[in-house]
């Protein structure tokens, strides 16, 4: 059982050819190859560091087979070697138990952490909700917290903070989550929400939500979910409409507004058979505590102008500009000069077939260069790549892209689809969906990797 396949038929026919600026290739090392059994398989999102230099992440599958109709998924730690050049050590800290035990299963997206060392994330399935897939009760997904043991070497504790029920509250949450300043969590569900009926024929349901999860006022109480916006998609016979099927990785600004992307909806561009090419949206709180939130579509993608189907969240720079990717481009949205104006899109780079289909949120370095991963490619980047976009003034034309590393497939990684993260030495870390040495998975089981100059 996997999450909804995001396929854009014929997309490559629309991708504009543009020469890629060559760059000196970085070094790469596979830190861990998942074997597809109790250790986990197919990483869910990227990895994050703790203060001691350990890496933490999730796998969609593996751990246990007690979650029909598939594996349950894991929460794992990778510990660095005591000596330089040694092997990293994986430890499975928690195995999800699935719907039958009112726990989550199949984590989706990555993790976030609080200052106390607790980790938070979502599972696409599991929990106590009534959702059914292939005739089997699977649950509708959860939001969870993982807390470290009181004493070193003890067991981690998982707490389900919220069980989705597949109705107006949402279904199939996708991560990662994000905290605000007072401890509320924000995220998205791909389906549910009560609006729109044609977003996905296979899964059914509605077109997704952006939600807030507020902590209890007293310790041990229940977290409270508030649906901030239910996406409606494009009404039958209409050219334009709301976004649909939001991606995870929402972004907060200093005023509490939320920004994100939807994979479909917006403009009924021709290749999507009525589903739409995707949007960038803002959901902003109204004045007054407990008031309604208002959605504003900042941009509707069009296949003829800026490609389509953004599959990752957005990134702010220090000037209020938003940066993101579609299947074939890297783009920037400039805020309007006046409050009621329109955001202006600029294409910073158009991918060619040497690398395309980025899935992870972009990150900046200290010099405002952008870094990301492309899931696919051809020739030297057939199995995906890590790339860098060198910052330049918009008036100077497109940004220069350099491929830092092209994955080679097993025993190397293959098909990176998560955000990168820097360590203090300037190395980049993330995961691949395939490759590695584990042979029990179709296309191999995935890896955690490091690249450095």
N, C-alpha and C positions, 0 to 999 in steps of 0.2 A: 504494500500500500504506500503510495507516495502522495505528495501534495500535487495540486492541479498542475498539469504540464502547461507551460507557457510557450506556445509555439506560434510563430507568425509566418504562415505559409507564403512563400514567394518573396520574403523580405529582402533577400540578397539582390533581387532584381532591381530594387530601389536604392540600394546603397551606392552613393557616389564614390568614384575612385579618387583618391588623393594620396600622393606620395608621402610616405612616412619618413621623418627625419631619423637617420640612424643614430644609435647611441651605444656607447661601450656597454657590453653585457655585464651584468652583475653576477656575483657568485650565488649559488643556491644550495641549500641542504635540506633534505627531508628529515625533519625532527622525529616524526613518528608516522608509521604506516598502519592504518587500522586493518585488523584481520577479519572482521566481520562476524565475530562470535560474541563472547561476553565482554570483550573490550570495546565494542561499538563499531559502527560503520556509517559512512556518509555523513561528514560533519554538517551540523546545522549552524550556519553563520560562521563568523571568524572566531578569534581567541582574544582574551584579555589577560593582562598581567596583574599579579598581586604585588605587594611591596617587597617581597622576597625574591621576585623574579620568576615565580612559577606561572605557567600558562593554564588557563581554564577555558573549557568549551563544552559543547553539546554534540551528540550524534543523533541523527534521526532514527537510526535502526540499531540493532545489537542490544547487548545487555541481557535480554530475556525474551523468550517466545510466548510469554503469558498474556500478550495483548493482541487478541484476534482482531483483524486477520493478519497481523504482521508482528514484527519485533517492536520492542517497547522504547528503546532509546536510552542514552546514558548522559551523565554529567561526569566529566573527567578532568584530571589534573596532569599536566606535564611538568616534571621537575628537571631543571638543568643539570648537566653532569657536574660532578665535583671538580673535574679537571677539564681544561679546554680541549675540545676535539672529541670528548667522550659522547656517549649516547644519552639522550633524554629518556626519562622513565615515565611511563603512563600509569596512573592509578585511577580506577573507576571509583568515584566517590558516591555515586547514587545511580541506581537503575530504576527507571520509571515502571510503575506497576499496572497502569492501564485502567480502563473503564470498570472492569469487574471488581476492582478494589478502590473505586472512586478516586483514582490517581490519574494524572495525565499520561499521555504517550505520544511518541513522535514529536520531539521538540522542534520548533520552527524558529529560524532566525538565531540571533546570538544572545549573549548575556550582558547585563549591566551589573554594577556592584555599588553598594553604599559604603560609607566611611567605616562601618563596623565590620566589613568583610563578608556581608551577606550578598548573595547573588540572586538575580531576578530574571525571569524569562517566561516564555509561553510554550505550551504544547499545542500542536494543531488538533490533536484528538485526545481522547480520554476524558476523565472527569465524570461527574454524575449526570451530565446532560443527556437528553433522549435521542441524539442523532444516530442514524443508522446508515451503514455503508455496505453494499453488496449483501443486504439482508442480515447483517450482523450489527448489534449495538456497539458502537465505538466511542460514544461521547462526542461532545461538541468542542472540546478544547479547554484549557485552563491557563490561569496565570499562577506562577509558583514562586516561592522563596526557598532558597537553600542556605542553611545557616551552618557555620563551622562548629566543630565539637568544642566543648569547654576545655578538654584536655587533649593535647597532641596525640594523634593516633586513634582517637575516638571516631565514632560514626557521625557523618553529616546528617542534619535533620531537614526534611522537606516539608513545607507547609503549602497546601493549595489555598491561595488567596481568593480565587474566584473561579467558579465553574460556569462556563457558557452553556446556554440552553437552546441555542439555535433559532430563537425567535427574534424579537426586536432587539435583544441584547447582543446579538452577533453569533457567528459561527466560524470556525477555522481561523483563530488568531494567528497572526504572523509577526515575528519580532524583528529587531530588538525593541524593547520598551525604552522610555525615557522618563527621568524624574524632573519635577519642578522644584522650586526652592523650599516648598513646605512639605515635600514628601509624597505628593500625589504621583501616580504612575499614568503614563499615556501610551496608547497603542492602537492597533488597527486589527479588524477582522476582515478576511477576504469576502465572506458572505454573511447572511443574516442582516438584521437592521430593519426589516419590514418594508423596504422600498425597492422598486425595480424587480422584475420577475424573470428576466431573460439573460442574466449575466453569465450563467453557466448551466448548460443543459444537463451535464453529467451529475453535478452535485445538487442542482436545484437551489432553492432558496433565493435570497435577495442579494443586493449588490454591495454589501459590506458596511462597516462602521468605522468611525474614529471614536475612541472611548477614553474615559478618565476613570481611574480606580483610586479611591480615597481611603487612607488608612483609618482604622477604628480610633475612636476618642479614648478608649480604655484598652490596655494591653490584653490581648486574647480575644478581642471582639472581632466582628466581621468587617472586611473591607467592602466598600460600597461602589458599585459600578454606575456610571452615568454616561449614556450615549450622547456624545457631543454633536455628531452628525451621522445620519443614515444616508448613504449614497443611493441615488435613484437611477443612474445610467441614462441612456437615451430612450425616450419613449418611442414606441412603434410608429414608423413613418416620419419621424423628425430627423433633421440634419444635425441639430446640436442638443446637448443635454448635460446632465451632471456627470461627474466621474463615476467609475465603478471598479470594484475589486482593488481596494487600496493596498499598496505595498507597506511593509513594515518600515521601521526606522524613521519615525516622526521626528520633527525638529521643532524646538521651542525658541522663541525670541525673548528679549528682555521684558516684554510687556505681557507675556503669557499666551501669545498667539501660537498656533500649531501649523506647521507646514509639512506637506508630503506630496506623494504622487499616487495616481491611480493607473493601473496597467491598461485598462480600457475605459470606455465612456468618452464624453467630451464632444468630439467632432466625428460624425459618422463617415469616416474615410473608407474608401471602397474595398480595401483588401480584408476588412474585418467582418464583413457580412452583417452589418448593423450593430456591431458591438462597440465600435469607436477606437480611436488611436491613443487615448490616454490623456491625463491632465496633470497639472501642478495646482494644488489647492492650498488655501489658507482657511483655518477655522479659528475665529476670534471670539473671545468672551465679550458679552455685553456688560454694561455697567450694572452693578448690584450683585450681591452674593446670591448664587443659585439661579441666576438668570439664564436665558437661552443663549446658545452659541450660534454664530452666524458664519456660514461658509461663503467664501469668495473664490471663484476659479481664476487663478492668475494666468494660466495659459492652457489652451487646447492644442494638442499636437496635430499636425497635418502631414501626411505621408509625402506630399509634394514639396514641402518646405523644410521640415526638420525631423524627418523620420517619425518613429512612433514607438509606443509601448515601453515607457520607462519602467524599469524593474527594480529600482533601488530608491533610497531616500535622497534628500537634498543636503547640501552643505552651505553654510554661510561663510563669507569672508568678513574681514573687519570693517567693511564699508556698507554692509547691508545687502550685498548682491548674493543671489542664490545660484548654486552650481549643481548640475546633475547630468545624468546620462539617459539616452534612449538606446534602442538596440543598435543604432548606427552612428550616434553622435555624442559629443560632450557639449553642453550648452550652458549659457549664463542668462539669468533673468535679472534685469536692472529694475529697482523699484521706481515707481512713477514720481516725477518731480512734485506733483500735487496729490493730495490724499485721494481724490476721486479718479485719478488717471489710471493708465494701463501699464502693466509691467512689460518691458521690452526684452525680447529674446535675441541673443546673439549666439551663433554656432561657433564654438571655439575650435572644434576639430570634427571632421567627418571620417569615420573609419573606412578602410578598404578591406578587402577580403583577407589581408594578412593578419588582422585582428579585429574582432567585432563582438557584439553582444555582451557589454559589461553588465554585471549583476550586483556588484558591491558599491556601497556609498563611497564617494571620493573623499580623500583626505588631503590636507595642505601640509607643506613643510614651512619652516620659518621664513623662506623666501617667496612664499605664495605660489610655489609650484604645486601642481595637482598630481596625485598618485591614485592608481586604480588597477583593477584586474579586468581582462577581457576573457570571457569563457571559451571562445572559439577562435580559430584562425586557419591559416593555410601555410604550407611550406614549413618554415622554421617555427611557426607558432600554432601548429595544427591543434595542439592540446591546450591552447590558451596561453596567456602571457600576463606579466606585470609591466605596467607602463607608467611613464612620467610625461606630464604636459608642462613644458616650460612657460612660465608666465610672461606675458608681453602686453603692451597697450593694445586695446581693441582696434585703434586706428592703424596699427601695423599689420593687421591681417590675422589669419588663423594662428593658434598656438602650435608650437612645434612638439610633436609627439615622438618620444623615443621608447623603444621596447627595452626594458631593463633585463627581462628574462623570459625566454620562451620555454614552456614545459614540454618534456619529451615523451610523456606517457610512461607507463610502468617499466621499471621500478620507480621512476620519478613520478611526480604528481601529474594530474590531468584535470582540466576544466575547473579553474578557480571561479568561485561565484560568491565571494564574501568580501567584506571590507578589510583593508590592510590596517596594521597598527605599527607604529614606530616604537623601538626601545630607546634608551638614553644614548646608545652608541650610533644611532642612525640606521640600524637594520630594520627591515620590514618583515612582519609575521602575518600569516593567515592560513587558510585551509584550501584544499582542492576537493571537489566532489568525487573524483575518480583517481585512478592511478594508484601507486604504491605497490606493496608486495602482497597484500591480502588477496587471495584468489577465490574466496568463497562468495564474492559479490559479482554481479554482472557488471563488467567494465572496471573491476577491482574496487576497493573499498574506501579510497580517499586517504588524504595525508594532512599533516600539519607541516608547514615549511617556513624557512627563513631565507631571505635574500639580502645581500649586502654588497656595497661597492668594493 
